[in-house]
């Protein structure tokens, strides 16, 4: 349920009420059918990713916006895959930090990263995060020249890589991307 909370807070931060309503619709679809939920999720993400304006991930505001949106979407994907409304114990403290994101966006990022650190208590999560950051630093001059769409494409590829690694480690049949076995 932390993904829904993060998505709704992101909608409030962006002052986008269709974003808010869309998240609830996608979650209702996922409660009915996991496949319907995934289709709804991908349409939702594609539609609203166009609405989020980030000039460059190398500026403070751009990076904050990209991280809050990207991490919220990643956590929301986990909720869609779970297909149930349930708050786990591991979600309580990160959810409080995410709710603080309405006032201070950095607390939302901290809450999202804390949740990921709690549910992926392994070397793989830290290794993948380090590789992603390293790639962003190494490719800075290339990414700045690509503009926003190129930056989003590269970040999306990194996020899809994270999902693929999480699935490879935990197996897709369980419906839990980040929960340890």
C-alpha positions in Angstrom: 0.0 0.0 0.0 3.0 2.2 0.3 3.1 2.7 -3.5 -0.5 4.1 -3.4 0.5 6.4 -0.6 3.6 7.6 -2.5 1.6 8.1 -5.7 -1.2 10.1 -4.0 1.4 12.3 -2.3 3.1 12.8 -5.6 -0.3 13.9 -7.1 -0.7 16.4 -4.3 2.8 17.8 -4.7 2.2 18.2 -8.5 -1.3 19.6 -7.9 -2.6 17.0 -10.4 -6.0 15.7 -9.3 -6.4 13.5 -12.4 -3.1 11.9 -11.4 -4.8 11.2 -8.0 -7.9 9.7 -9.5 -6.0 7.6 -12.0 -4.0 5.9 -9.2 -7.2 4.9 -7.5 -8.6 3.6 -10.7 -5.5 1.5 -11.5 -5.5 0.1 -7.9 -9.2 -0.9 -8.3 -8.3 -2.6 -11.6 -5.5 -4.5 -9.9 -7.8 -5.7 -7.1 -10.0 -7.2 -9.8 -7.3 -8.7 -11.9 -3.5 -8.6 -11.9 -3.4 -8.4 -15.7 -5.9 -5.6 -15.9 -4.0 -3.8 -13.2 -0.7 -4.0 -15.1 -2.3 -2.8 -18.3 -3.9 0.1 -16.4 -0.5 0.8 -14.7 1.4 1.1 -17.9 -1.2 3.3 -19.5 -1.2 5.4 -16.3 2.6 5.8 -16.2 2.9 6.6 -19.9 0.2 9.2 -19.7 1.4 10.9 -16.5 5.1 10.7 -17.3 4.5 13.1 -20.1 2.9 15.6 -17.6 5.9 15.7 -15.3 8.2 18.5 -16.3 11.9 17.9 -15.6 14.4 20.2 -17.4 17.5 18.2 -16.4 18.2 15.5 -13.8 21.4 17.3 -13.1 19.7 20.3 -11.5 18.4 20.0 -8.0 14.8 20.6 -8.7 14.8 18.3 -11.8 16.5 15.5 -9.8 14.1 15.9 -6.9 11.1 15.8 -9.2 12.4 12.8 -11.2 13.3 10.8 -8.1 9.9 11.4 -6.3 8.0 10.5 -9.5 10.1 7.6 -10.5 10.3 6.0 -7.0 6.6 6.5 -6.5 5.9 4.7 -9.7 8.2 1.9 -8.8 6.5 1.4 -5.4 3.1 1.7 -7.1 4.0 -1.1 -9.5 4.7 -3.3 -6.5 1.2 -2.5 -5.1 -0.3 -3.3 -8.5 1.5 -6.6 -8.6 0.4 -7.5 -5.0 -3.2 -6.9 -5.9 -4.4 -6.3 -2.4 -4.7 -3.4 0.1 -2.6 -4.2 3.0 -0.1 -2.3 5.1 3.0 -4.3 6.1 5.0 -3.5 9.2 7.9 -2.5 6.9 5.8 0.2 5.4 4.9 2.2 8.5 7.9 4.4 9.1 8.6 5.0 5.3 4.9 5.9 4.9 5.2 8.6 7.5 8.3 10.0 5.7 6.5 9.8 2.4 3.5 11.7 3.8 6.0 14.4 4.9 6.8 14.8 1.2 3.7 17.0 0.9 5.7 19.7 2.8 9.4 18.7 2.1 9.9 16.6 -1.1 13.2 15.2 0.2 11.5 13.4 3.0 9.4 11.6 0.3 12.6 10.4 -1.4 14.0 9.4 2.0 10.9 7.4 2.8 10.9 5.6 -0.6 14.6 4.8 -0.4 14.2 3.6 3.2 11.4 1.3 2.2 13.5 -0.1 -0.7 16.5 -0.6 1.7 14.2 -2.4 4.3 12.7 -4.8 1.7 15.9 -5.4 -0.2 18.3 -5.9 2.7 20.9 -7.4 0.4 24.1 -6.5 -1.4 22.2 -6.7 -4.7 20.1 -3.6 -3.9 23.1 -1.5 -2.8 25.2 -2.8 -5.7 22.5 -1.9 -8.2 22.0 1.5 -6.7 25.7 2.2 -6.8 25.9 1.1 -10.5 22.9 3.3 -11.4 24.5 6.3 -9.7 27.9 5.6 -11.3 26.3 5.4 -14.7 24.6 8.7 -14.2 27.8 10.4 -13.2 29.8 8.8 -16.1 27.2 9.6 -18.7 26.6 13.2 -17.5 28.0 14.9 -20.5 26.1 12.6 -22.8 22.8 12.8 -21.0 22.9 16.6 -20.8 23.1 16.7 -24.6 20.1 14.3 -25.0 17.6 16.6 -23.4 14.8 15.5 -21.1 13.5 12.7 -23.3 16.9 11.1 -23.5 17.4 11.4 -19.8 14.0 9.8 -19.1 14.8 7.0 -21.5 18.1 6.2 -19.7 16.5 6.4 -16.3 13.7 4.2 -17.4 16.1 1.6 -18.7 17.9 1.6 -15.3 14.5 1.2 -13.5 13.5 -1.6 -15.8 16.9 -3.2 -15.1 16.1 -3.0 -11.3 12.7 -4.6 -11.9 14.4 -7.4 -13.9 16.9 -8.0 -11.2 14.3 -8.1 -8.5 12.2 -10.5 -10.5 15.2 -12.7 -11.2 16.0 -12.8 -7.5 12.5 -13.4 -6.1 10.5 -15.0 -9.0 7.5 -13.4 -10.7 5.0 -16.1 -9.5 4.9 -14.7 -6.0 3.8 -11.3 -7.0 6.4 -9.6 -4.8 9.1 -7.7 -6.5 11.1 -6.6 -3.5 10.2 -8.9 -0.7 13.0 -11.2 0.3 12.3 -15.0 -0.2 
